[in-house]
Amino acid sequence: MKLVVDVISDVICPWCYIGKRRLEKAITAADEQISVRWHPFQLNPTMPKEGIIRKDYRTRKFGSWERSQELDAKVIAVGEAEGIHFAFDKIERTPNTVDAHRLIWLADQYGCQDAVVEALFRAYFIEGKSIGNQETLIDVGAEVGLDQQAVETMLNSDQGMDVIEKAGELSKRHQLTGVPFFIINNAITLSDAQEPDTFLDAFRQFVDR
């Protein structure tokens, strides 16, 4: 039986990156035909277009830079276990993610959505690149084979904005306040970066029918 997993996430959410890895492990272990669709969620919908210096943003959010670093250390440890080498020290700014989400939408039209999501996570969390910057997004698109002109045209228009609005409605329907969030065959929902076995248990509920 074909399974579809809809993932609601933001590309600046480290737990979304971890959730992606764990979902991939489950899909590999399941040995079933499983497709993944990515939907946008903005952790910071009021973020300025140019973003905010990460240290300032995190200090305001968590009360102190020291507390932010403690939380980062915990994520780094979990990431290492999943083969993700988070490099938070390389990240200078917390970006506005609207254009990154629009790039993911465009990638879906070319059948390389998952590859773009992976490339965005890698660019931000491992390479410390500014994924709110148009040049960075054009480079990410080119990296996975997207036509550069198509990416530039999209970024200089309002293409994909309606998808972000529709995704907002989806998030409201499920009363989301955080991500990642997984919807399996429009029936089973899972919150947070679940372990692979949790995904496998959900998959089996359809395969065993």
C-alpha angles and dihedrals in degrees: 000000000000115000128199123202116196111200122199110198149136122235093227092056110101092197088057089057090049090046090053091055093048092047089051091053090051092049091051091049094045095062090205133121102268126166126194127212122191124217127189127250124175114215087187108032092169095050111135115252090249093048127226131276102269096228091053093045095048093044090055092044098048102026097247141027089238091059090049091053091050090055091046090053091055091050091047090055093050091044093054089057088055095046094256116129103202113203103190090162089069094056111096101173138028101228137214103252102202095103092044089055090049089053089054089051091051091048089057089062088058098042096248102099096126092049091053092048089052092047092050093050090049094046093051105035102032105026097032094228124160104251090185088067117095094219090054091049091049089052091049090051092049090049091064095039103264116151108260094217091052090053093047092048091050094048092051092052137050094257113143096020091110089056090055090051092050090048088053088057090050090052092049091050089058092039093236121185095165145015160279098054124171128202115192116202089335088286114075122050128197127188127208131006097316124195116260092252090060090056091046091053089053092048091051091058087069100034093052093053 
